[in-house]
Amino acid sequence: MKNIIFASCFLAICSIICSCQQEYTLTENGLEANVDSTVIKIQFYSPEVVRVVKSKQGFTYEKKSLAVVKDAEEVTTTISTDDGSISISTERLKVVLNLRTGAVSYLSADDSPLLTEIADGSSFIPKEDIGESTFAVKQSFKLEEDEFIYGLGQLQNGKMSQRNQTVKMIQGNKDTFIPFMLSDKGYGM
């Protein structure tokens, strides 16, 4: 009887440990991981340029970008894992993926934080756009208390910094949107 109880407890603990571990796959210039129903791809284009793409698992798409036209360079990266997260680093930049929540953090080479995604800060809401199934996408980041965000195009909202502004990026007569923002900390996305 004691052996059966011990074996049951052992199997339960093993299944809990296995279910908490998330798998990742190394790719040519980065890695790919599945967290819940989200596929997260991290690809370095150079030691200081990284592209992170999140998509719903099972949703096929062809990633064409008008903004990223650079071909990925061969970049030397270092991978490390630590208590539910995986880090991929170059000599200039470190990207940390939380394998429990899917949140992505960006750090400089000296481990100074640049930008951190809020846990569960991305969402994909199914919608139809001109007869095609797609998603309304939202992503949230935690900014430093005194950080300013510039960019996003030619906006007529009277604000230089776009921090704490709600911006619906739809072209209009007076507003021209450019999906790029720049932080006064020196990073852009």
Secondary structure, DSSP 8 states (H G I E B T S, - for coil): -HHHHHHHHHHHHHHHHHHH---EEEETTEEEEEETTEEEEEEEEETTEEEEEEEETT-------SS----------EEEEETTEEEEE-SSEEEEEETTT--EEEEETT--EEEEEEEEEEEEEEEEETTEEEEEEEEEEE--TT--EEEEEE--SS-SS-TT--------SS-EEEEEEEETTS-B-
